[in-house]
Amino acid sequence: MSLAIALPQEPDELHDPDDTPRYTIGEVVARTGLTAHTLRWYERIGLLEHPARSHSGQRRFSDRDLSWLEFLGKLRLTAMPVADMVRYAELRREGEQTAGARRQLLEEHREVVRQRIADLQANLLIIDYKIDMYAERQ
């Protein structure tokens, strides 16, 4: 039995999502769970490129933006420091010639995540031991 996991693609890879601006900031908030404040902050610090604007000046996001936000969400869930995420975004904007540097950044982060998982597993063993100890007393 194989486990199928939907992996977020970095938007500049082979099958780019549509970059037609169509979603308001409210729609992006509803789709991603991020707050409008967080989206504006991502834009301000360079994690998110400045989205297109409607004729009235409202931000309009594309499927490509949503895909990028999904990828950023995965990095956040693995506790990648914001500074590293910003560096990754900067490298991404510089183009394909930075693929090696982006890979290295992700490989380094992967090792941090693997160590965190190992630490959590060791801590879980201690918790399991304590639970078993209390269960034997009853």
N, C-alpha and C positions, 0 to 999 in steps of 0.2 A: 504494500500500500504506500503510495507516495503522498507527501504532504504538499499541497499547492498553496503557495503564499503569494499574494499580490504584492510585488515589489514596486515601490515608486521609482519611476525613471527620472533621472535628472533631465530637465526639459531640453537641453541642447544636444541630447543624444539622437540616435537614429530616427525615431518616430516622434518628432516634435508634436506636442499638443497644439491645438489651434491657438493662435495668438490674437484672434479677433476680440477686441474689448467688448464685453457685454455685461459683466456683473457689477452691481453697485457694491459699495463697501458693506452695506447691510446684508446683501446676499452672500458675500464672502464670509462675513461673521457667522451667518447661519450655516454655511457649508463646512467651515473649518473649525468652529468653536473658539477661534481667536477673537479678541476684542478689537474694536475699531482703533482704540488707543495703541494696542500692540501692532496692528498693521501699519499705522502711521509711524510708530517707533522703528519698525523694521525698515521702512522706507528711509527714515531720517538717518539711521546708522549704516545704511548701505546693504542690508540683507535682501531687500526687495528693491528692484529697479522702480523708478518713478512710473506709476501706471499711467495709461492714457487718460485723458480727461474728456468729459462730455462738453458740448457747447456751453453748458452752464458752469463748467469747472469741476463737476463731480468726478471723483476717481472712478475709472472703469477697469475692471480686471478681466483677464482672459483665462481660458483653460490652462494655458501655459503658466500663468501666474499661480493658479490653483495647484498645479502639479509641483511647482517649485516650493510653495508653502507646505505641501504635504511632505516633501523631502526634508525641509527645514524642521518640520514637526518630528520626524524620525530622529534627526540629529539631536533635537532638544530632549526627546525621551531617553536618549542614551547619555544625557548630561554633557554633551559637547559644550565647551565654553563658548560664550557668545563671540569672543574675540576670534576663536578658530572658525566659527561659522562665517563671520565677516570676512576673514582671510580667504576662506573657500569661495565665497561669493565674488570677491575681488578677482581671484584667479579665474573663475568661471567667465567673468566679463571680459577678461583678457584674451580668451579664445582657446582653441584646440591645442596650441603650443604649450599650454599649462596643464595638460592632462596628467603628466607625470607628477607634477607638484601636488595636484589635487588628490591623485591616488596615494601619494606618500602621506598627506595629511589624514586621509581616511584610514590608511593602514595603522598609523600611529594611534589614532582614536580607537580603532578596533582593539588594539592591545590593552588600552585603558579599560574598555568595556569588558573584555575577557577577564581581566584581573578583578574587576568589580563583581562579575558573575561568580568567579571562584571564591571571593571573599563572602559573598552572600550565601553560597552553598555551604561553606564552612560554618557560618553563623547559623544556618538552618539546622545543621547537624546538632549543634548545641541546644537549640530550641527543642528539636525532636527528642533529644536525650532527656531534657527536663520534663517534657510532656510524658514520656514513658515512665520516668521516675514517679511522677504524681499518679499516673494510672495504676502503678503497682501498689500504691498505698491504699487504694480503694477496694 
